[in-house]
Amino acid sequence: MKILITGGAGFVGGNIAVHMSSLGHEILCMDNLVRRGSEFNIKRFMNYDNIKFIHGDIRNKEDFDRLNFSPDLVLECSAQTTAIDGYNNPMYDITNNTVGLINVLEYCRKHNAGIIFWSTNKTYSGDLCNAPPVVEKDTRFEWDLSQNFNLKGWTRYGFNESMDLNGGNHTIYGVTKSTSDLFCQEWASAFNVPVIINRFSCIYGKHQFGMVSQGWIVWFVLAKHFGLDLTYFGFKGKQVRDCLHIDDLVSLIEKQAENINHHSGSYYNVGGGYKNTVSVHELNTLLDNMMNTKTKIIHKPQRLADQKIYISDIRKVSKDFNWAPKKSLGPSLYDIIDWVVQNEKDLEFLVKHRLKNR
């Protein structure tokens, strides 16, 4: 199979490129390299004869015209991913996440290629996600299942695909992804472009160059390794997310790539599910014990559109693709810590760059 990966030098794109190339697929990675750290993935690609890289930006239609590549499948991993920054510069999110996606869809239509699209849990309103009743425990919030509360799309397993997409407080990032999500569904029905949409929750793993606003699990490891303070944004650090390891994500994409025509037009909530959750406070404590650190915590107000609890109900995607996460957070953190130690020099440069420019 010939596969184009947009955002191919990023955390997700780079890991998928390496895995899919190991299966014998021909891979072309396209990336504008605007995010520091992407250049290190290009070095990884040099070890694989069937991974090629081209510098390009999905916002520029002309960059697609010069690819000279007719793929069977496009993995659309490119995005401006930091949810809060969009309030300061909405057009940057819109051009990256929506206008760019239209160029990708049209490229797929021209070449009769399928597309797997990276959407987000931010397609759902923060107000709606915060509607279920919660109880505050010592280290986390939990849903209060004793109350007789009904909300379409919410069960004890988490939020499922029948959740309403309406309302405010998605973040600008979330709105652009919601728009793109619907564009993908429209291209599937109107133009018969094979499409699968994944609304991902928290993703983590090696080769992720985490930041405060995105990739927070790896950012916590980096901060502790380099002796930096950490910030809790509201909720006393008791907000909860489900976490999906990159290896489990890659195994799902492999299955979806093989079955895209059978499930075209489908959309899925994808994460670690209710069995793989952690609060910000719990992660901090866990890493302090693992790394023998005692990090200073700075408390700041809650951010706009933030969710107290977001857990993906993954029953639909698990059923359709006979898939379930296998990696648990605890053991996986040791792998990330080892990776940070082994790549300390490069990662220290990135951390200093991010602190300087935040």
Helices and strands as residue ranges (DSSP letters): E 2-6, H 11-22, E 26-31, H 38-45, E 51-55, H 61-65, E 73-76, G 85-87, H 90-94, I 95-99, H 100-111, E 114-120, G 121-123, H 126-129, E 134-136, E 141-143, E 154-155, E 158-159, H 172-191, E 195-200, E 202-204, H 216-225, E 230-233, G 235-237, E 240-245, H 246-258, E 266-270, E 277-279, H 280-291, E 297-300, E 309-310, H 315-321, H 329-342, H 344-357
